[in-house]
Amino acid sequence: MAYIQKVNRKKGIIYRTYIRPAGLKPVTKSFNTKREAVQFINNIESNRSKLISYNNIKPQTKLSVVVSNYLSKEYKGSRFKDEERKLNLWVEHIGDKSIRDVVRLDISTTLSFLSSQLSNATVNRYKAAISVVFSYACREYDLPDNPVHHIRPLPENNARTRYLSDNERERLFAAVRQSNWNKLYLITLLAITTGARKGELTSLKWSDIDFDRQIAYISTTKNGEPKVLPLTGSVASELQRYNKYDDSLVFDSEVKSGQAYCFRKPWIKALKEAEIADFTFHSLRHTCASYLAMNGASLLEIADVLGHKQIQMTKRYSHLCVDHKQKLINKVMSNL
């Protein structure tokens, strides 16, 4: 049996829920809106295991504490700072609430706030980050349910395949060669020829490069797996110009030892000088894949170069493969 009581207080109206399960302690909880109260009752009343778990969870276990414990004890990924940044936003918004008190409305409200500032894809990454924390709470704190699982992800448009034309590439190379940062041409050339992500390139150390075999080793990628980057002769020669023969970063900071150089300003300046619009550093990765597709590489080969785990991510380049096949068919079969 469950019901909701409307209570008038000096600070405003609250809605107090009462759930009286047979054989268990009564569950009572207050909400600022009736919608939250109804949602809470619907979520917990029909499942006896949830009622049992709810009574066993300590009220003082705040979400901020669970996030902290997850990061220190559970997280095994390679992008700790990025994950911490995402979770800190959740702590800022709802970190003071007990984990058992967080409902779908809390999650939805925070996601709505993010949607006003970020793309759908980025909002979904924030959602995924907090969902993992609640899954951790289900295992370690006997939380009966993960409230994030009941919220659908936002639709994403990952079809962006902006890549450099031959003329744009020549202009960009000319601009980055003239940059105040002497390695801007090197990292641009590496990005185009290997399809590696920015983070993968900036984490490269001189000890990761085998000049004899012309390959570079990336110990951990975004997907959590190692990767080998084949290097062209021109890239290997350009790298050799700066080789320190030690364990330092290839693109090390000139100010902070052990950290990668932040080249955002010289990159933006180079794009402006080259008169290239609607283009990001990540678009160099698309450029690599597009060049491969237009020169006959299959989707599986492109996926292998980019390090995609799922071929679905690579299908954005399929139209370029079709264009190449059409030209090939017309060239070979036109006289039949």
Helices and strands as residue ranges (DSSP letters): E 2-9, E 12-19, E 27-31, H 34-44, H 48-56, H 63-69, I 70-74, H 80-94, G 99-101, H 104-115, H 120-140, G 147-150, H 166-177, H 184-194, H 198-202, G 206-208, E 209-210, E 215-218, E 227-230, H 233-240, H 264-273, H 283-294, H 299-306, H 311-314, G 315-317, H 318-333
